[in-house]
Amino acid sequence: MDVFQEKLEHLIREALQEDIGSGDYSTLCCIDPATKGSAALKVKQEGILAGLQVAEKILKFKEPDSVVTCFMHDGAAMKPGDIAFEVKALEHTILQCERLLLNCMQRMSGIATLTKKYTDKLQGYRTRLLDTRKTTPNFRLLEKEAVRIGGGVNHRFGLYDMIMLKDNHIDYAGGIKNAIEKAYAYVQQNQLPIQIEVETRTLEDVKTVMDVGQGKVFRVMLDNFTPAQITAALSIIDGAFETEASGGIHLDTIESYAATGVDFVSVGGLIHQAQSLDLSLKAVI
């Protein structure tokens, strides 16, 4: 089992325990535990479908012998009236998994749909779209997966898989030079297989990174730069580092940033501004 599947199984286990607790009494009181049933996932809103594989994992986690028949796939365009999948399982399984799988799919589909709107704006440009760590605690795994399904690129997953020297790190460390040198020394001393990204706030910061970051830094974040300032920064960097534009970028402005030729644009709003889409799981009688 790969790392993603391990984390997903952990998420499912904890989420079902949170919801079911000491018992699903609504189901226990009126449904025979041995009765099999069927249900269909119905689409009620236009967008990009995401979380289909997660839903199947939830159902099979609860009942390994459940049968899930998919009629669509993650990343597919969906419209009201579409049936994404049908499940045949114990009615207890369907009822106890219903809310969890809907919560996951509705949230993921909303994020994938918004991400697709952004990536569509980038067609024809070399710039790629990144997400951020502005995620829901304990749900980052699926929010970032939804970004990937929508066509975006996952940035670092957490604080452990990349060093990102942001403004507060730099200020506490006594400046960009100190922060880079300390970070690089730490990586070398501890033999960590991770890369260093540094945030810059001015063109002078960019020049400092050029002076002290060669061979140490792999990416420069250009934070709250205008497109004109991005162009100036790229001229200074001249391909020495990967570049990322960040800060206040939205659907109406992303093309102006992509037009500069910056490598990446990061948008926190992909996740924290996405609206869940309307889906339902209905019994098939």
C-alpha positions as CSV (number, residue, x, y, z in Angstrom):
1,M,0.0,0.0,0.0
2,D,1.4,3.4,-1.0
3,V,1.6,6.4,1.3
4,F,-1.5,8.0,-0.2
5,Q,-3.6,4.9,0.4
6,E,-2.3,4.6,3.9
7,K,-3.2,8.1,4.7
8,L,-6.6,7.8,3.0
9,E,-7.4,4.6,5.1
10,H,-6.5,6.5,8.2
11,L,-8.7,9.4,7.3
12,I,-11.6,7.1,6.5
13,R,-11.2,5.1,9.8
14,E,-11.2,8.3,11.9
15,A,-14.0,9.9,10.0
16,L,-16.3,6.9,10.3
17,Q,-15.5,6.6,14.0
18,E,-16.3,10.3,14.4
19,D,-19.7,9.9,12.7
20,I,-20.8,6.5,13.9
21,G,-19.5,6.7,17.4
22,S,-21.2,4.2,19.7
23,G,-23.7,3.2,16.9
24,D,-25.8,4.4,14.0
25,Y,-29.0,4.1,15.9
26,S,-31.1,5.6,13.1
27,T,-30.1,2.6,11.0
28,L,-30.0,0.0,13.7
29,C,-33.5,0.7,14.9
30,C,-35.3,0.0,11.6
31,I,-33.0,-1.8,9.1
32,D,-32.2,-5.5,9.2
33,P,-28.4,-5.8,9.3
34,A,-28.4,-8.6,6.8
35,T,-30.4,-6.8,4.1
36,K,-28.6,-6.0,0.9
37,G,-29.5,-2.9,-1.1
38,S,-28.4,-0.6,-4.0
39,A,-27.9,3.2,-4.2
40,A,-26.8,5.6,-6.9
41,L,-24.7,8.7,-6.8
42,K,-26.7,11.4,-8.5
43,V,-25.2,14.6,-9.9
44,K,-27.2,17.7,-9.2
45,Q,-24.8,20.5,-10.2
46,E,-22.5,21.1,-13.2
47,G,-18.8,20.9,-12.6
48,I,-15.8,18.6,-12.5
49,L,-16.3,15.2,-10.7
50,A,-13.7,14.4,-8.0
51,G,-13.6,11.8,-5.2
52,L,-15.0,8.8,-7.1
53,Q,-12.1,6.6,-6.1
54,V,-12.3,7.9,-2.5
55,A,-16.0,7.0,-2.3
56,E,-15.3,3.5,-3.5
57,K,-12.5,3.2,-0.9
58,I,-14.9,4.3,1.8
59,L,-17.5,1.7,0.9
60,K,-15.0,-1.1,0.5
61,F,-13.3,-0.1,3.8
62,K,-16.7,-0.7,5.5
63,E,-17.6,-3.7,3.5
64,P,-14.9,-5.3,1.3
65,D,-17.4,-7.3,-0.7
66,S,-19.5,-4.3,-1.7
67,V,-19.7,-3.9,-5.5
68,V,-19.2,-0.4,-6.9
69,T,-20.0,0.2,-10.6
70,C,-18.6,3.5,-11.9
71,F,-20.1,5.2,-14.9
72,M,-17.8,8.2,-14.8
73,H,-14.3,9.0,-13.7
74,D,-12.4,11.5,-11.6
75,G,-11.8,14.7,-13.7
76,A,-14.9,14.1,-15.9
77,A,-17.2,17.0,-16.7
78,M,-20.5,16.4,-15.0
79,K,-24.0,17.8,-15.3
80,P,-27.3,17.5,-13.4
81,G,-28.9,14.1,-14.0
82,D,-25.6,12.2,-14.4
83,I,-25.2,9.0,-12.4
84,A,-21.6,8.7,-11.3
85,F,-21.8,5.2,-9.8
86,E,-24.0,2.6,-8.3
87,V,-23.2,0.5,-5.2
88,K,-24.6,-2.8,-4.1
89,A,-23.9,-3.6,-0.5
90,L,-25.5,-4.1,2.9
91,E,-28.0,-1.3,3.5
92,H,-26.2,-0.6,6.8
93,T,-23.0,0.0,4.8
94,I,-24.7,2.4,2.4
95,L,-26.4,4.4,5.2
96,Q,-23.3,4.6,7.4
97,C,-21.0,5.6,4.5
98,E,-23.4,8.0,2.8
99,R,-22.6,11.2,4.6
100,L,-18.8,10.7,4.6
101,L,-18.5,9.9,0.9
102,L,-20.8,12.8,0.0
103,N,-18.9,15.2,2.1
104,C,-15.7,14.1,0.5
105,M,-17.0,14.1,-3.1
106,Q,-18.9,17.4,-2.8
107,R,-15.9,19.2,-1.3
108,M,-13.4,17.6,-3.8
109,S,-15.6,18.3,-6.8
110,G,-15.9,22.0,-5.8
111,I,-12.1,22.3,-5.5
112,A,-11.5,20.4,-8.8
113,T,-14.1,22.6,-10.6
114,L,-12.5,25.8,-9.4
115,T,-9.0,24.5,-10.2
116,K,-10.1,23.7,-13.7
117,K,-11.3,27.3,-14.2
118,Y,-7.8,28.5,-13.3
119,T,-5.9,25.9,-15.4
120,D,-8.1,26.7,-18.4
121,K,-6.9,30.3,-18.1
122,L,-3.3,29.0,-18.4
123,Q,-3.8,27.2,-21.7
124,G,-1.1,28.3,-24.1
125,Y,1.3,29.5,-21.4
126,R,4.2,27.6,-19.8
127,T,3.2,28.7,-16.3
128,R,1.7,25.9,-14.0
129,L,-0.7,26.3,-11.2
130,L,0.2,25.4,-7.6
131,D,-1.9,24.9,-4.5
132,T,-0.8,25.9,-1.0
133,R,-1.0,24.8,2.6
134,K,-4.2,26.9,3.2
135,T,-6.2,23.7,3.7
136,T,-8.7,22.2,6.2
137,P,-7.0,20.5,9.1
138,N,-7.0,16.7,8.7
139,F,-8.5,17.0,5.2
140,R,-5.5,18.3,3.2
141,L,-4.9,14.9,1.7
142,L,-8.2,15.0,-0.3
143,E,-8.1,18.7,-0.9
144,K,-4.8,18.5,-2.6
145,E,-5.9,15.4,-4.5
146,A,-8.8,17.4,-5.8
147,V,-6.4,20.1,-7.1
148,R,-4.5,17.5,-8.9
149,I,-7.7,16.1,-10.5
150,G,-8.6,19.6,-11.6
151,G,-5.3,20.0,-13.4
152,G,-3.2,21.8,-10.8
153,V,0.1,20.9,-9.3
154,N,0.6,20.0,-5.7
155,H,3.0,22.3,-3.8
156,R,4.6,20.9,-0.6
157,F,2.3,18.7,1.4
158,G,3.4,19.9,4.8
159,L,6.3,21.4,6.7
160,Y,8.4,18.3,6.4
161,D,8.8,17.8,2.6
162,M,10.3,21.2,1.6
163,I,12.1,24.1,3.3
164,M,10.2,27.3,2.5
165,L,11.8,30.4,4.0
166,K,8.9,32.8,4.2
167,D,8.8,36.4,5.5
168,N,8.6,35.4,9.2
169,H,11.5,32.9,8.9
170,I,13.6,35.5,7.2
171,D,12.8,38.2,9.7
172,Y,13.4,35.9,12.7
173,A,16.7,34.6,11.2
174,G,18.0,38.2,10.7
175,G,17.6,38.5,6.9
176,I,17.6,36.5,3.7
177,K,21.4,35.8,3.7
178,N,21.3,34.3,7.2
179,A,18.2,32.3,6.5
180,I,19.5,30.7,3.4
181,E,22.9,29.9,4.8
182,K,21.4,28.4,8.0
183,A,18.9,26.4,6.0
184,Y,21.5,25.0,3.6
185,A,23.8,24.1,6.5
186,Y,21.0,22.3,8.3
187,V,20.0,20.3,5.2
188,Q,23.7,19.3,4.6
189,Q,24.3,18.4,8.3
190,N,21.2,16.3,8.5
191,Q,21.4,14.8,5.0
192,L,17.8,15.8,4.3
193,P,16.5,15.0,0.7
194,I,14.6,18.2,0.6
195,Q,14.9,21.5,-1.4
196,I,14.9,25.1,-0.3
197,E,12.6,27.8,-1.5
198,V,12.9,31.4,-0.4
199,E,10.3,34.1,-0.4
200,T,11.3,37.6,-1.7
201,R,9.4,40.8,-1.2
202,T,11.4,43.2,-3.3
203,L,13.7,43.2,-6.2
204,E,16.6,43.9,-3.8
205,D,15.6,40.6,-2.1
206,V,15.8,38.9,-5.5
207,K,19.3,40.3,-6.0
208,T,20.4,39.0,-2.5
209,V,19.2,35.5,-3.4
210,M,21.2,35.7,-6.6
211,D,24.3,36.6,-4.6
212,V,24.0,34.0,-1.8
213,G,21.6,31.3,-3.1
214,Q,23.4,29.8,-6.1
215,G,23.6,26.0,-5.5
216,K,21.5,26.3,-2.4
217,V,18.1,27.5,-3.4
218,F,16.0,25.8,-6.1
219,R,13.0,28.2,-6.3
220,V,12.3,31.8,-5.6
221,M,8.9,33.0,-4.5
222,L,8.0,36.4,-5.8
223,D,5.4,37.5,-3.2
224,N,2.9,40.2,-4.0
225,F,4.9,41.4,-7.0
226,T,3.0,43.0,-9.9
227,P,3.3,41.5,-13.3
228,A,5.8,44.2,-14.2
229,Q,7.8,43.5,-11.1
230,I,7.7,39.8,-12.0
231,T,9.2,40.6,-15.4
232,A,12.0,42.6,-13.8
233,A,12.7,39.8,-11.3
234,L,12.8,37.2,-14.1
235,S,15.4,39.3,-15.9
236,I,17.6,39.3,-12.8
237,I,17.1,35.6,-12.1
238,D,17.7,34.7,-15.8
239,G,16.9,31.0,-15.3
240,A,19.1,30.5,-12.2
241,F,16.2,29.3,-10.1
242,E,12.6,28.1,-10.6
243,T,10.2,31.0,-10.0
244,E,6.8,31.2,-8.3
245,A,4.4,34.2,-8.3
246,S,2.2,34.3,-5.2
247,G,-0.1,36.7,-3.4
248,G,-3.5,38.0,-4.4
249,I,-3.7,36.3,-7.7
250,H,-7.2,35.4,-8.9
251,L,-9.1,34.4,-12.0
252,D,-9.2,37.9,-13.5
253,T,-5.4,38.4,-13.1
254,I,-3.8,35.0,-13.5
255,E,-3.2,35.4,-17.3
256,S,-1.3,38.6,-16.8
257,Y,1.1,36.7,-14.5
258,A,1.4,33.8,-16.8
259,A,2.3,36.2,-19.6
260,T,5.5,37.1,-17.8
261,G,6.8,33.6,-18.2
262,V,7.0,32.8,-14.5
263,D,7.3,29.0,-13.9
264,F,4.5,28.7,-11.3
265,V,1.6,30.7,-9.9
266,S,0.3,29.6,-6.5
267,V,-3.3,30.3,-5.5
268,G,-4.5,29.6,-2.0
269,G,-8.1,30.3,-3.1
270,L,-8.2,27.0,-5.0
271,I,-9.0,25.3,-1.8
272,H,-10.2,27.9,0.8
273,Q,-12.5,29.7,-1.7
274,A,-14.0,26.7,-3.4
275,Q,-17.7,25.9,-2.9
276,S,-18.9,22.3,-2.5
277,L,-21.0,21.0,-5.3
278,D,-24.4,19.3,-4.9
279,L,-24.4,15.5,-5.1
280,S,-26.7,12.9,-3.5
281,L,-26.7,9.2,-2.8
282,K,-30.2,7.8,-3.3
283,A,-31.6,4.3,-2.7
284,V,-32.4,2.3,-5.8
285,I,-35.6,0.4,-5.0
